[in-house]
Amino acid sequence: MTGAVVGAVLGLFAGALLRPAVARYAVPPGEPWGSCLPTPLGRCVRHGERTGPPPLAVEAVAAALGTALGGWAPGRWLPLLVWLALFGTVLGFVDAAVKRLPDALTLPLFLGTAVLVPLTDHRPAVWLRCALAAGVLGLLFLLLALLAPMGLGDAKLAPSLGAALALGGWRAVYGGLFSMWLVAGLWAVALLVLRRAGRRTELAFGPAMLLGTLAALLAAAHR
C-alpha cells in the first residue's frame, strides 16, 4: 500500500515534467517541434492559449502508472519499468494526438532498454531471449506496417516492448501481444458505441501496445 501511494505521488510530479515533452513532440510529420511550455492546466506559459492534452490528463495517467508500479512491480524490474513508463506516457499521448511515434522518442527508449535489460537480469540466457523477442516483435510489426494499416513508428517501438516482455518469459511475450490487440479492440468498440469513430477511422495503436505490455509484465511478475 505504501509503495502504491509513493508511486502515485511521484507519478503525479513526473507527469507535470512530462507534459512539456508531449506538447513538444505532438506535432504532425514535417512540422517543427512545439515550443510552448504548458502548465498542468494545459495553457502555454508564454501565450496563455490552450495547448496539448486536457488539463491534468498527463499527470493523472502518470500517477496511475506510478500507483501500479509502486504497488505491484517487483523491485528488480522497477528501473526498467519506470523507464518504459516515462517514455510510454509521452509516446501514448503523442500517438493519440497526431498518430505518430517520433524517432526522437523511440530511439532513446530502445537504447535505454538495451542497457537496462542486462542490469535487470544477469543471466545470459535471459539476454538472448530478450534479444530474440525484440527482433521477433520488430519484424512482426514491420511486416504489419508494410502489409496492413500499421505505422512504422509502431515497428520502431515494438523491439523495446519485446525485450521488456521477454524478462517474464515467452509466455509474457505472447500475453503482451494478446493484450495489445485486446486493448485496441476494446478501445475501438468503445469509440464506435460512443460514435466517436467510424469503421474507417484511423486509430493510434501505440497506446494499446504500451498498456498491453504493462498488463502482461505485471501479470508475469506475480505468477
Sine and cosine of phi, psi and omega as CSV:
sin_phi,cos_phi,sin_psi,cos_psi,sin_omega,cos_omega
0.00,0.00,-0.69,0.73,0.01,-1.00
-0.88,0.47,-0.66,0.75,0.02,-1.00
-0.88,0.48,-0.64,0.77,0.01,-1.00
-0.91,0.42,-0.66,0.75,0.00,-1.00
-0.92,0.40,-0.72,0.70,0.03,-1.00
-0.88,0.48,-0.68,0.73,0.02,-1.00
-0.88,0.47,-0.64,0.77,0.01,-1.00
-0.90,0.44,-0.69,0.72,-0.01,-1.00
-0.91,0.42,-0.72,0.69,0.02,-1.00
-0.90,0.43,-0.62,0.78,0.03,-1.00
-0.90,0.45,-0.62,0.79,0.02,-1.00
-0.89,0.46,-0.71,0.71,0.03,-1.00
-0.93,0.38,-0.64,0.77,0.03,-1.00
-0.89,0.46,-0.61,0.79,0.01,-1.00
-0.87,0.50,-0.63,0.78,0.03,-1.00
-0.90,0.44,-0.53,0.85,0.03,-1.00
-0.99,0.17,-0.45,0.89,-0.02,-1.00
-0.99,0.15,-0.42,0.91,-0.03,-1.00
-0.82,0.57,-0.71,0.70,0.04,-1.00
-0.86,0.51,-0.56,0.83,0.03,-1.00
-0.91,0.41,-0.63,0.77,0.05,-1.00
-0.88,0.48,-0.73,0.69,-0.01,-1.00
-0.89,0.45,-0.55,0.84,-0.02,-1.00
-0.94,0.34,-0.70,0.71,-0.14,-0.99
-1.00,-0.09,-0.18,0.98,-0.02,-1.00
-0.99,0.11,0.91,0.42,0.05,-1.00
-0.77,-0.64,0.51,-0.86,0.01,-1.00
-0.88,0.47,0.41,-0.91,0.04,-1.00
-0.84,0.55,0.64,-0.77,0.03,-1.00
1.00,-0.02,-0.26,0.97,0.02,-1.00
-1.00,-0.08,0.46,-0.89,0.03,-1.00
-0.92,0.39,0.43,-0.90,0.03,-1.00
-0.86,0.51,0.53,-0.85,0.00,-1.00
-0.91,0.42,0.46,-0.89,-0.05,-1.00
-0.86,-0.50,-0.10,1.00,-0.01,-1.00
-0.95,0.31,0.57,-0.82,0.08,-1.00
-0.96,-0.30,0.98,-0.18,-0.11,-0.99
-0.99,0.10,0.49,-0.87,0.14,-0.99
-1.00,0.07,0.22,-0.97,0.07,-1.00
-0.84,0.54,-0.36,0.93,0.04,-1.00
-1.00,0.06,0.07,1.00,0.12,-0.99
0.99,0.15,0.44,0.90,0.04,-1.00
-0.87,-0.49,0.64,-0.77,-0.01,-1.00
-0.92,0.39,0.72,-0.70,-0.02,-1.00
-0.90,0.44,-0.63,0.78,-0.09,-1.00
-0.99,0.16,-0.66,0.75,-0.13,-0.99
-0.96,-0.30,-0.29,0.96,0.01,-1.00
0.98,0.20,-0.03,1.00,-0.01,-1.00
-0.99,0.14,0.43,-0.90,0.01,-1.00
-0.95,0.30,0.72,-0.70,-0.03,-1.00
-0.53,-0.85,0.50,-0.87,0.07,-1.00
0.97,0.26,-0.31,-0.95,-0.04,-1.00
-0.90,0.43,0.24,-0.97,0.02,-1.00
-0.85,0.53,0.37,-0.93,-0.01,-1.00
-0.79,0.61,0.76,-0.66,0.08,-1.00
0.90,0.44,0.13,0.99,-0.02,-1.00
-0.92,0.39,-0.75,0.67,0.00,-1.00
-0.89,0.45,-0.67,0.74,-0.01,-1.00
-0.90,0.44,-0.64,0.77,0.00,-1.00
-0.92,0.40,-0.68,0.74,0.02,-1.00
-0.91,0.42,-0.70,0.71,0.01,-1.00
-0.89,0.45,-0.61,0.79,0.03,-1.00
-0.92,0.40,-0.63,0.77,0.03,-1.00
-0.90,0.43,-0.66,0.75,0.05,-1.00
-0.91,0.41,-0.66,0.75,0.04,-1.00
-0.88,0.48,-0.63,0.78,0.04,-1.00
-0.89,0.46,-0.72,0.70,-0.01,-1.00
-0.90,0.44,-0.71,0.70,-0.03,-1.00
-0.94,0.34,-0.68,0.74,-0.01,-1.00
-0.92,0.39,-0.51,0.86,-0.06,-1.00
-1.00,-0.01,-0.48,0.88,-0.16,-0.99
-0.78,-0.63,-0.31,0.95,-0.05,-1.00
-0.97,0.26,0.69,-0.73,0.07,-1.00
-0.93,0.37,0.54,-0.84,-0.09,-1.00
-0.84,0.54,-0.61,0.79,-0.06,-1.00
-0.93,0.36,-0.40,0.92,0.01,-1.00
-1.00,-0.06,-0.16,0.99,-0.18,-0.98
-0.87,0.50,-0.71,0.70,0.00,-1.00
-0.85,0.53,-0.70,0.71,0.00,-1.00
-0.92,0.40,-0.67,0.74,-0.02,-1.00
-0.93,0.38,-0.59,0.81,0.08,-1.00
-0.91,0.42,-0.67,0.74,0.06,-1.00
-0.84,0.54,-0.74,0.67,0.02,-1.00
-0.90,0.44,-0.62,0.78,-0.03,-1.00
-0.92,0.38,-0.64,0.77,-0.01,-1.00
-0.89,0.45,-0.78,0.62,0.02,-1.00
-0.94,0.35,-0.60,0.80,-0.04,-1.00
-0.90,0.44,-0.60,0.80,0.04,-1.00
-0.88,0.48,-0.74,0.67,0.00,-1.00
-0.91,0.41,-0.73,0.69,-0.02,-1.00
-0.88,0.48,-0.65,0.76,-0.02,-1.00
-0.89,0.46,-0.71,0.71,0.01,-1.00
-0.94,0.35,-0.63,0.78,0.02,-1.00
-0.90,0.43,-0.73,0.69,-0.02,-1.00
-0.90,0.44,-0.65,0.76,0.02,-1.00
-0.90,0.44,-0.53,0.85,-0.06,-1.00
-0.99,0.13,-0.70,0.72,-0.15,-0.99
-0.78,-0.62,0.17,0.99,0.06,-1.00
0.83,0.56,0.74,0.67,0.08,-1.00
-0.48,-0.88,0.46,-0.89,0.08,-1.00
-0.83,-0.55,0.99,-0.11,-0.16,-0.99
-0.90,0.44,0.57,-0.82,0.09,-1.00
-0.86,0.51,-0.50,0.87,-0.01,-1.00
-0.89,0.45,-0.28,0.96,0.06,-1.00
-0.95,-0.32,-0.68,0.73,-0.07,-1.00
-0.93,0.36,-0.54,0.84,-0.01,-1.00
-0.93,0.36,-0.78,0.62,0.04,-1.00
-0.90,0.44,-0.51,0.86,0.08,-1.00
-0.87,0.49,-0.71,0.70,-0.01,-1.00
-0.91,0.41,-0.70,0.72,-0.02,-1.00
-0.89,0.45,-0.68,0.73,0.03,-1.00
-0.91,0.42,-0.62,0.78,0.03,-1.00
-0.90,0.44,-0.65,0.76,0.01,-1.00
-0.88,0.47,-0.53,0.85,0.03,-1.00
-0.98,0.20,-0.65,0.76,-0.12,-0.99
-0.98,0.21,-0.48,0.88,-0.02,-1.00
-0.86,0.50,-0.77,0.64,0.03,-1.00
-0.89,0.46,-0.48,0.87,0.03,-1.00
-0.97,0.25,-0.42,0.91,-0.01,-1.00
-0.98,0.21,-0.63,0.78,0.00,-1.00
-0.65,-0.76,0.83,-0.55,-0.13,-0.99
-1.00,0.03,0.06,1.00,-0.05,-1.00
-0.99,0.10,0.82,-0.57,0.01,-1.00
-0.84,0.54,-0.55,0.83,0.01,-1.00
-0.89,0.46,-0.59,0.81,0.04,-1.00
-0.94,0.35,-0.63,0.77,0.05,-1.00
-0.85,0.52,-0.69,0.72,0.00,-1.00
-0.89,0.46,-0.69,0.72,0.02,-1.00
-0.88,0.47,-0.67,0.75,0.01,-1.00
-0.90,0.43,-0.65,0.76,0.02,-1.00
-0.91,0.42,-0.67,0.74,0.02,-1.00
-0.90,0.44,-0.70,0.72,-0.01,-1.00
-0.90,0.43,-0.64,0.77,0.05,-1.00
-0.87,0.49,-0.69,0.73,0.01,-1.00
-0.92,0.39,-0.67,0.74,-0.02,-1.00
-0.90,0.43,-0.74,0.67,-0.01,-1.00
-0.92,0.38,-0.61,0.79,0.05,-1.00
-0.88,0.48,-0.69,0.72,0.01,-1.00
-0.92,0.39,-0.66,0.75,0.00,-1.00
-0.86,0.51,-0.75,0.66,-0.04,-1.00
-0.96,0.27,-0.42,0.91,0.12,-0.99
-0.92,0.39,-0.68,0.73,0.05,-1.00
-0.88,0.47,-0.65,0.76,0.04,-1.00
-0.90,0.43,-0.59,0.81,0.02,-1.00
-0.92,0.39,-0.53,0.85,-0.02,-1.00
-0.99,0.12,-0.52,0.85,-0.13,-0.99
-0.94,-0.34,-0.27,0.96,-0.09,-1.00
-0.70,-0.71,0.18,-0.98,0.01,-1.00
-0.96,0.27,0.93,0.36,0.02,-1.00
-0.79,-0.61,0.57,-0.82,-0.06,-1.00
-1.00,0.03,0.41,-0.91,0.07,-1.00
-0.91,0.41,-0.46,0.89,0.06,-1.00
-0.87,0.49,-0.60,0.80,0.05,-1.00
-0.89,0.46,-0.63,0.78,0.02,-1.00
-0.92,0.40,-0.52,0.85,0.02,-1.00
-0.98,0.18,-0.42,0.91,0.06,-1.00
-0.98,0.18,-0.54,0.84,-0.14,-0.99
-0.84,0.55,-0.67,0.74,-0.01,-1.00
-0.86,0.51,-0.63,0.78,0.02,-1.00
-0.89,0.45,-0.68,0.73,-0.01,-1.00
-0.94,0.35,-0.62,0.79,0.03,-1.00
-0.89,0.45,-0.69,0.73,0.02,-1.00
-0.89,0.46,-0.66,0.75,0.01,-1.00
-0.92,0.39,-0.69,0.72,-0.01,-1.00
-0.88,0.47,-0.58,0.81,-0.06,-1.00
-0.92,0.39,-0.27,0.96,0.11,-0.99
-0.86,0.50,-0.51,0.86,0.03,-1.00
-1.00,0.01,0.08,1.00,0.00,-1.00
0.99,-0.13,0.16,-0.99,-0.02,-1.00
-0.90,0.44,-0.49,0.87,0.04,-1.00
-0.88,0.47,-0.62,0.79,0.04,-1.00
-0.93,0.37,-0.58,0.81,0.04,-1.00
-0.89,0.46,-0.74,0.67,0.02,-1.00
-0.90,0.44,-0.66,0.75,0.02,-1.00
-0.90,0.44,-0.59,0.80,0.04,-1.00
-0.91,0.42,-0.69,0.72,0.04,-1.00
-0.88,0.48,-0.70,0.71,0.03,-1.00
-0.88,0.48,-0.70,0.72,-0.02,-1.00
-0.90,0.44,-0.61,0.79,0.03,-1.00
-0.85,0.53,-0.76,0.65,-0.04,-1.00
-0.95,0.32,-0.54,0.84,0.03,-1.00
-0.91,0.42,-0.74,0.68,0.02,-1.00
-0.88,0.48,-0.70,0.71,0.00,-1.00
-0.88,0.47,-0.67,0.74,0.00,-1.00
-0.91,0.41,-0.69,0.72,0.02,-1.00
-0.90,0.43,-0.64,0.77,0.01,-1.00
-0.91,0.41,-0.66,0.75,0.01,-1.00
-0.90,0.44,-0.68,0.73,0.02,-1.00
-0.89,0.45,-0.68,0.74,0.01,-1.00
-0.87,0.49,-0.68,0.74,0.01,-1.00
-0.91,0.41,-0.61,0.80,0.03,-1.00
-0.91,0.41,-0.69,0.72,-0.01,-1.00
-0.90,0.44,-0.64,0.77,0.00,-1.00
-0.99,0.14,-0.03,1.00,-0.01,-1.00
0.87,0.49,0.59,0.81,0.07,-1.00
-0.99,-0.12,-0.08,1.00,0.00,-1.00
-0.42,-0.91,0.37,-0.93,0.06,-1.00
-0.93,-0.36,-0.03,-1.00,-0.05,-1.00
-0.91,0.41,-0.43,0.90,-0.03,-1.00
-0.98,-0.21,0.14,0.99,0.00,-1.00
-0.94,0.33,0.74,-0.67,0.05,-1.00
-0.98,0.19,0.82,-0.57,-0.02,-1.00
-0.93,-0.36,0.59,-0.81,0.07,-1.00
-0.95,0.31,0.77,-0.64,-0.01,-1.00
-0.99,-0.12,-0.28,0.96,-0.03,-1.00
-0.84,0.55,-0.74,0.67,0.02,-1.00
-0.85,0.53,-0.63,0.78,0.02,-1.00
-0.92,0.39,-0.62,0.79,0.05,-1.00
-0.88,0.48,-0.69,0.72,-0.05,-1.00
-0.94,0.35,-0.71,0.71,0.00,-1.00
-0.92,0.39,-0.64,0.77,0.04,-1.00
-0.89,0.46,-0.63,0.78,0.03,-1.00
-0.90,0.43,-0.71,0.70,0.00,-1.00
-0.88,0.48,-0.71,0.70,-0.01,-1.00
-0.88,0.48,-0.69,0.72,-0.02,-1.00
-0.92,0.38,-0.62,0.78,0.00,-1.00
-0.93,0.37,-0.67,0.74,0.03,-1.00
-0.91,0.40,-0.58,0.82,0.06,-1.00
-0.92,0.39,-0.66,0.75,0.00,-1.00
-0.91,0.42,-0.55,0.83,-0.03,-1.00
-0.92,0.40,-0.36,0.93,-0.07,-1.00
-0.92,-0.39,0.29,0.96,0.09,-1.00
-1.00,0.10,0.00,0.00,0.00,0.00
